[in-house]
Amino acid sequence: MHDHLPLTSSSSAAAGLAVVEAEIGRACKEARRERTSVNLIAVSKTFEAAAIAPVIAAGQRMFGENRVQEAKGKWPALIAAQPAIALHLIGPLQSNKAREAVALFDAIHSVDRPSLCDALAKEIAAQGRSPQLFVQINTGEEPQKAGIAPADADDFLARCRDHWGLTIAGLMCIPPADEAPAPHFALTAKIAARNGLTQLSMGMSADFATAIQFGATHVRVGSAIFGHR
Ligand SMILES: *Cc1c(COP(=O)(O)O)cnc(C)c1O
């Protein structure tokens, strides 16, 4: 979004962060919500530590990655330098990576199947570490997309609690690319409300202001901060 400016990529990421912050502030005001009720997750996937450091220097503390291996490569050193960093896994998680994910991440947004719940419950018990967990809802019922079908969500959430003993903080959704996002945000918020869940991970660069209108507590914003991937 700042490609026309004669800036280095790092200073344009800090500028992108400022623009996104201003837009979040405006959306909160319009929705009559406190700014502190919305967490900005800066999605740094595909960007190297050198591009991320200026965003940390600008004060951003919550970051999102979609791959365990990539995050393991670049984040331990950044976290050592700034221990207040909170790292969120927003992409699909293979059960055989649950150990590494529980060790590294403070939140996992992609809980979406029984085998993963098995693996997470085991690792949480073994490591004594409890990342905040979000169940992903496939609101568009897209066959190629991860997530629990809306009709199965209530049962799955009850099983998370009763069978696996997992504390689920909230729900996450990724609306279909070719549809208006608002109905998908509304559906996700409705499923969360009837299950007593307070956290809603929804909204990306193109639609985070709309997500805030519909109650998002976590917006996942990548390209509007870091630029094109
Ligand atoms: C990449 C990604 C984002 C950020 O997308 P932008 O459009 O770049 O803001 C958000 N959520 C998930 C799950 C992603 O994979």
The ligand as an SDF file (V2000), in Angstrom:
LIG
                    3D

 15 15  0  0  0  0  0  0  0  0999 V2000
   -2.1830  -14.6190    5.6590 C   0  0  0  0  0  0  0  0  0  0  0  0
   -3.3260  -14.6810    6.5910 C   0  0  0  0  0  0  0  0  0  0  0  0
   -3.8990  -13.5050    7.1140 C   0  0  0  0  0  0  0  0  0  0  0  0
   -3.4580  -12.1130    6.7100 C   0  0  0  0  0  0  0  0  0  0  0  0
   -3.9140  -11.8390    5.4200 O   0  0  0  0  0  0  0  0  0  0  0  0
   -3.7810  -10.3620    4.7760 P   0  0  0  0  0  0  0  0  0  0  0  0
   -4.8190  -10.3320    3.7350 O   0  0  0  0  0  0  0  0  0  0  0  0
   -2.3990  -10.2640    4.2590 O   0  0  0  0  0  0  0  0  0  0  0  0
   -4.0470   -9.3960    5.8690 O   0  0  0  0  0  0  0  0  0  0  0  0
   -4.9460  -13.6450    8.0040 C   0  0  0  0  0  0  0  0  0  0  0  0
   -5.3980  -14.8480    8.3870 N   0  0  0  0  0  0  0  0  0  0  0  0
   -4.8760  -16.0060    7.9140 C   0  0  0  0  0  0  0  0  0  0  0  0
   -5.4240  -17.2950    8.3710 C   0  0  0  0  0  0  0  0  0  0  0  0
   -3.8310  -15.9560    6.9910 C   0  0  0  0  0  0  0  0  0  0  0  0
   -3.3070  -17.1020    6.5260 O   0  0  0  0  0  0  0  0  0  0  0  0
  1  2  1  0
  2  3  1  0
  2 14  2  0
  3  4  1  0
  3 10  2  0
  4  5  1  0
  5  6  1  0
  6  7  2  0
  6  8  1  0
  6  9  1  0
 10 11  1  0
 11 12  2  0
 12 13  1  0
 12 14  1  0
 14 15  1  0
M  END
$$$$
